[in-house]
Amino acid sequence: MNLDGAYTKTLDDFRELEITNLLGLMHGECLAGRASDSEIRDFVLGVYRTRFMIAGYGKQFFLCQGGEIDEAIELSDELSGRSPMAQMALDARVQFLDIAGDPFDVVKPEAEELFKAGGLMANLMALGKPEAARTVWRDGAKGVFYKL
């Protein structure tokens, strides 16, 4: 599926794994500057409301949820492979896959805790503590969550 097709579908039309794959495509569109602010915001907020997310994008979700789309787009630079957050996203994704085969087996029952962990991770990154944020996600991938 390409992104043009994605914009014409409702979220109910997507299989869960399609949502995950489209998050990656949308991130590419952000980096390339091809997606409009409203398209990015509508898509990311829609996915947020479905409670599906992949580790490493938590900060983007929380920025968008708060209406801070410009900051979320700027975060693309941090996620581009030149930063600890990009490695954190990769590490967490691999851990989800290693645990369950299907990452949504882990995400679904613990979505609320993952969103709280995403907010905590965002705060830790903002405070300049990427190692602490990495610990939050690695533990979250194992089902261990911290209180905010």
CYANA upper distance limits for C-alpha pairs under 8 A (distance plus 0.5 A):
  1 MET  CA      5 GLY  CA      6.93
  1 MET  CA      6 ALA  CA      7.63
  2 ASN  CA      6 ALA  CA      6.98
  3 LEU  CA      7 TYR  CA      6.85
  3 LEU  CA     22 LEU  CA      8.11
  3 LEU  CA     25 LEU  CA      7.87
  3 LEU  CA     26 MET  CA      8.08
  4 ASP  CA      8 THR  CA      7.61
  5 GLY  CA      9 LYS  CA      7.28
  7 TYR  CA     39 GLU  CA      8.21
  7 TYR  CA     43 PHE  CA      8.41
  9 LYS  CA     13 ASP  CA      6.69
  9 LYS  CA     14 PHE  CA      8.28
 10 THR  CA     14 PHE  CA      7.86
 11 LEU  CA     46 GLY  CA      7.59
 11 LEU  CA     47 VAL  CA      7.95
 14 PHE  CA     18 GLU  CA      6.41
 14 PHE  CA     19 ILE  CA      6.82
 15 ARG  CA     19 ILE  CA      7.14
 16 GLU  CA     20 THR  CA      7.19
 16 GLU  CA     52 PHE  CA      8.19
 16 GLU  CA    104 PHE  CA      8.13
 17 LEU  CA     21 ASN  CA      6.74
 18 GLU  CA     22 LEU  CA      6.44
 19 ILE  CA     23 LEU  CA      6.70
 19 ILE  CA     47 VAL  CA      7.85
 19 ILE  CA     52 PHE  CA      8.36
 20 THR  CA     24 GLY  CA      7.36
 20 THR  CA     52 PHE  CA      8.42
 20 THR  CA     53 MET  CA      7.67
 20 THR  CA     54 ILE  CA      7.45
 21 ASN  CA     25 LEU  CA      7.06
 22 LEU  CA     26 MET  CA      6.40
 23 LEU  CA     27 HIS  CA      6.60
 23 LEU  CA     44 VAL  CA      8.41
 24 GLY  CA     28 GLY  CA      6.88
 25 LEU  CA     29 GLU  CA      6.82
 26 MET  CA     30 CYS  CA      6.69
 26 MET  CA     35 ALA  CA      8.25
 26 MET  CA     40 ILE  CA      7.71
 27 HIS  CA     31 LEU  CA      6.80
 27 HIS  CA     76 SER  CA      7.70
 28 GLY  CA     32 ALA  CA      6.65
 29 GLU  CA     33 GLY  CA      6.43
 29 GLU  CA     34 ARG  CA      5.74
 29 GLU  CA     35 ALA  CA      5.95
 30 CYS  CA     34 ARG  CA      7.07
 30 CYS  CA     35 ALA  CA      6.52
 30 CYS  CA     40 ILE  CA      8.16
 30 CYS  CA     73 ILE  CA      6.89
 30 CYS  CA     76 SER  CA      7.42
 31 LEU  CA     73 ILE  CA      8.39
 31 LEU  CA     76 SER  CA      6.60
 31 LEU  CA     77 ASP  CA      7.97
 31 LEU  CA     80 SER  CA      8.45
 35 ALA  CA     39 GLU  CA      6.79
 35 ALA  CA     40 ILE  CA      6.87
 36 SER  CA     40 ILE  CA      6.77
 37 ASP  CA     41 ARG  CA      6.51
 37 ASP  CA     69 ILE  CA      7.54
 38 SER  CA     42 ASP  CA      6.41
 39 GLU  CA     43 PHE  CA      6.56
 40 ILE  CA     44 VAL  CA      6.45
 41 ARG  CA     45 LEU  CA      6.34
 41 ARG  CA     64 CYS  CA      6.94
 41 ARG  CA     69 ILE  CA      7.14
 42 ASP  CA     46 GLY  CA      6.42
 43 PHE  CA     47 VAL  CA      6.73
 44 VAL  CA     48 TYR  CA      6.59
 44 VAL  CA     61 PHE  CA      7.22
 44 VAL  CA     64 CYS  CA      7.67
 45 LEU  CA     49 ARG  CA      6.70
 45 LEU  CA     61 PHE  CA      7.75
 45 LEU  CA     64 CYS  CA      7.20
 45 LEU  CA     65 GLN  CA      6.66
 46 GLY  CA     50 THR  CA      7.05
 47 VAL  CA     51 ARG  CA      7.19
 47 VAL  CA     52 PHE  CA      6.78
 47 VAL  CA     53 MET  CA      7.96
 48 TYR  CA     52 PHE  CA      6.91
 48 TYR  CA     53 MET  CA      7.58
 48 TYR  CA     61 PHE  CA      7.13
 48 TYR  CA     65 GLN  CA      8.27
 51 ARG  CA    108 LYS  CA      8.11
 51 ARG  CA    111 ALA  CA      6.42
 51 ARG  CA    112 GLU  CA      8.16
 52 PHE  CA    104 PHE  CA      8.25
 52 PHE  CA    107 VAL  CA      7.39
 52 PHE  CA    108 LYS  CA      7.66
 52 PHE  CA    111 ALA  CA      7.55
 53 MET  CA     57 TYR  CA      7.84
 53 MET  CA     58 GLY  CA      8.05
 53 MET  CA    107 VAL  CA      7.91
 54 ILE  CA     58 GLY  CA      8.14
 54 ILE  CA     89 ALA  CA      8.39
 54 ILE  CA     93 ARG  CA      7.27
 55 ALA  CA     88 MET  CA      8.50
 55 ALA  CA     89 ALA  CA      6.06
 55 ALA  CA     92 ALA  CA      6.23
 55 ALA  CA     93 ARG  CA      6.76
 55 ALA  CA    118 GLY  CA      8.33
 55 ALA  CA    137 TRP  CA      7.42
 56 GLY  CA     85 MET  CA      7.11
 56 GLY  CA     86 ALA  CA      7.56
 56 GLY  CA     88 MET  CA      6.64
 56 GLY  CA     89 ALA  CA      4.37
 56 GLY  CA     90 LEU  CA      8.05
 56 GLY  CA     92 ALA  CA      7.66
 56 GLY  CA    137 TRP  CA      8.49
 57 TYR  CA     61 PHE  CA      6.82
 57 TYR  CA     89 ALA  CA      7.70
 57 TYR  CA    118 GLY  CA      8.50
 58 GLY  CA     62 PHE  CA      6.76
 58 GLY  CA    115 PHE  CA      7.66
 58 GLY  CA    118 GLY  CA      4.96
 58 GLY  CA    119 GLY  CA      7.34
 58 GLY  CA    121 MET  CA      7.90
 58 GLY  CA    122 ALA  CA      7.50
 59 LYS  CA     63 LEU  CA      6.64
 59 LYS  CA     72 ALA  CA      8.21
 59 LYS  CA    118 GLY  CA      6.78
 59 LYS  CA    119 GLY  CA      7.26
 59 LYS  CA    121 MET  CA      7.61
 59 LYS  CA    122 ALA  CA      5.36
 60 GLN  CA     64 CYS  CA      6.62
 60 GLN  CA     72 ALA  CA      5.47
 60 GLN  CA     73 ILE  CA      8.36
 60 GLN  CA     75 LEU  CA      7.48
 61 PHE  CA     65 GLN  CA      6.43
 61 PHE  CA     72 ALA  CA      8.26
 62 PHE  CA     66 GLY  CA      6.70
 62 PHE  CA    118 GLY  CA      8.08
 62 PHE  CA    119 GLY  CA      7.12
 62 PHE  CA    122 ALA  CA      8.32
 63 LEU  CA     67 GLY  CA      6.96
 63 LEU  CA     68 GLU  CA      5.58
 63 LEU  CA     69 ILE  CA      7.03
 63 LEU  CA     71 GLU  CA      7.29
 63 LEU  CA     72 ALA  CA      6.10
 64 CYS  CA     68 GLU  CA      5.73
 64 CYS  CA     69 ILE  CA      5.58
 64 CYS  CA     72 ALA  CA      6.68
 68 GLU  CA     72 ALA  CA      6.90
 69 ILE  CA     73 ILE  CA      6.68
 70 ASP  CA     74 GLU  CA      6.70
 71 GLU  CA     75 LEU  CA      6.70
 72 ALA  CA     76 SER  CA      7.57
 74 GLU  CA     78 GLU  CA      8.25
 75 LEU  CA     79 LEU  CA      7.00
 76 SER  CA     80 SER  CA      6.59
 77 ASP  CA     82 ARG  CA      8.39
 78 GLU  CA     82 ARG  CA      7.19
 78 GLU  CA     83 SER  CA      6.05
 78 GLU  CA     84 PRO  CA      8.49
 78 GLU  CA     85 MET  CA      7.05
 78 GLU  CA     86 ALA  CA      7.36
 79 LEU  CA     83 SER  CA      7.11
 79 LEU  CA     85 MET  CA      6.50
 79 LEU  CA     86 ALA  CA      5.08
 80 SER  CA     86 ALA  CA      6.88
 81 GLY  CA     86 ALA  CA      5.71
 81 GLY  CA     87 GLN  CA      7.56
 82 ARG  CA     86 ALA  CA      7.57
 83 SER  CA     87 GLN  CA      7.45
 84 PRO  CA     88 MET  CA      6.56
 84 PRO  CA    130 PRO  CA      7.46
 85 MET  CA     89 ALA  CA      6.64
 85 MET  CA    130 PRO  CA      7.93
 86 ALA  CA     90 LEU  CA      6.88
 87 GLN  CA     91 ASP  CA      6.49
 88 MET  CA     92 ALA  CA      6.53
 88 MET  CA    134 ARG  CA      6.51
 88 MET  CA    137 TRP  CA      8.25
 89 ALA  CA     93 ARG  CA      6.57
 90 LEU  CA     94 VAL  CA      6.69
 91 ASP  CA     95 GLN  CA      6.71
 91 ASP  CA    138 ARG  CA      8.31
 92 ALA  CA     96 PHE  CA      6.66
 92 ALA  CA    137 TRP  CA      6.94
 92 ALA  CA    138 ARG  CA      6.61
 92 ALA  CA    141 ALA  CA      6.95
 93 ARG  CA     97 LEU  CA      6.80
 93 ARG  CA    103 PRO  CA      8.32
 94 VAL  CA     98 ASP  CA      6.54
 95 GLN  CA     99 ILE  CA      6.59
 95 GLN  CA    138 ARG  CA      8.15
 95 GLN  CA    141 ALA  CA      6.73
 95 GLN  CA    142 LYS  CA      8.46
 96 PHE  CA    100 ALA  CA      6.89
 96 PHE  CA    101 GLY  CA      8.07
 96 PHE  CA    102 ASP  CA      8.09
 96 PHE  CA    103 PRO  CA      5.51
 96 PHE  CA    106 VAL  CA      7.58
 96 PHE  CA    141 ALA  CA      6.28
 97 LEU  CA    101 GLY  CA      5.30
 97 LEU  CA    102 ASP  CA      6.42
 97 LEU  CA    103 PRO  CA      5.82
 99 ILE  CA    103 PRO  CA      8.21
 99 ILE  CA    106 VAL  CA      8.43
 99 ILE  CA    141 ALA  CA      8.49
 99 ILE  CA    142 LYS  CA      8.18
100 ALA  CA    105 ASP  CA      6.65
100 ALA  CA    106 VAL  CA      7.22
102 ASP  CA    106 VAL  CA      8.25
103 PRO  CA    107 VAL  CA      6.80
104 PHE  CA    108 LYS  CA      6.04
105 ASP  CA    109 PRO  CA      7.95
106 VAL  CA    110 GLU  CA      7.21
106 VAL  CA    141 ALA  CA      8.28
106 VAL  CA    143 GLY  CA      8.41
107 VAL  CA    111 ALA  CA      5.87
107 VAL  CA    114 LEU  CA      7.89
110 GLU  CA    114 LEU  CA      6.67
110 GLU  CA    143 GLY  CA      8.41
111 ALA  CA    115 PHE  CA      6.72
112 GLU  CA    116 LYS  CA      6.83
113 GLU  CA    117 ALA  CA      6.59
113 GLU  CA    145 PHE  CA      7.21
114 LEU  CA    118 GLY  CA      6.50
114 LEU  CA    140 GLY  CA      7.41
114 LEU  CA    145 PHE  CA      8.38
115 PHE  CA    119 GLY  CA      6.81
116 LYS  CA    120 LEU  CA      6.76
116 LYS  CA    148 LEU  CA      7.65
117 ALA  CA    121 MET  CA      6.47
117 ALA  CA    136 VAL  CA      7.14
117 ALA  CA    137 TRP  CA      7.70
117 ALA  CA    140 GLY  CA      7.75
117 ALA  CA    145 PHE  CA      7.35
117 ALA  CA    146 TYR  CA      7.54
117 ALA  CA    148 LEU  CA      8.37
118 GLY  CA    122 ALA  CA      6.66
119 GLY  CA    123 ASN  CA      6.80
120 LEU  CA    124 LEU  CA      6.71
120 LEU  CA    133 ALA  CA      8.01
120 LEU  CA    136 VAL  CA      8.33
120 LEU  CA    148 LEU  CA      6.81
121 MET  CA    125 MET  CA      6.63
121 MET  CA    132 ALA  CA      8.41
121 MET  CA    133 ALA  CA      5.20
121 MET  CA    134 ARG  CA      8.21
121 MET  CA    136 VAL  CA      7.13
121 MET  CA    137 TRP  CA      8.04
122 ALA  CA    126 ALA  CA      6.66
122 ALA  CA    133 ALA  CA      8.13
123 ASN  CA    127 LEU  CA      6.73
124 LEU  CA    128 GLY  CA      6.86
124 LEU  CA    129 LYS  CA      5.66
124 LEU  CA    130 PRO  CA      7.08
124 LEU  CA    132 ALA  CA      7.19
124 LEU  CA    133 ALA  CA      6.07
125 MET  CA    129 LYS  CA      5.84
125 MET  CA    130 PRO  CA      5.80
125 MET  CA    133 ALA  CA      6.87
129 LYS  CA    133 ALA  CA      6.94
130 PRO  CA    134 ARG  CA      6.53
131 GLU  CA    135 THR  CA      6.79
132 ALA  CA    136 VAL  CA      6.89
133 ALA  CA    137 TRP  CA      7.03
134 ARG  CA    138 ARG  CA      6.63
135 THR  CA    139 ASP  CA      6.45
136 VAL  CA    140 GLY  CA      6.45
136 VAL  CA    145 PHE  CA      7.73
136 VAL  CA    146 TYR  CA      7.80
137 TRP  CA    141 ALA  CA      6.56
138 ARG  CA    142 LYS  CA      7.21
139 ASP  CA    143 GLY  CA      6.90
139 ASP  CA    144 VAL  CA      5.52
139 ASP  CA    145 PHE  CA      7.13
140 GLY  CA    144 VAL  CA      5.48
140 GLY  CA    145 PHE  CA      5.91
